[in-house]
């Protein structure tokens, strides 16, 4: 995947995680927290790929 793809994927995961965090179910809130973190990781991965020119 390229830089832009990873950043978009991360943004979507963060948004879905944020939505899940507003649930009344504690398990869904915990899942939202993990989704949000996973999204931040994907965005960071995209930034690293951008810095290295998608060669990693």
Secondary structure as UniProt FT lines:
FT   HELIX           3..20
FT   TURN            21..22
FT   HELIX           26..52
FT   TURN            53..54
//
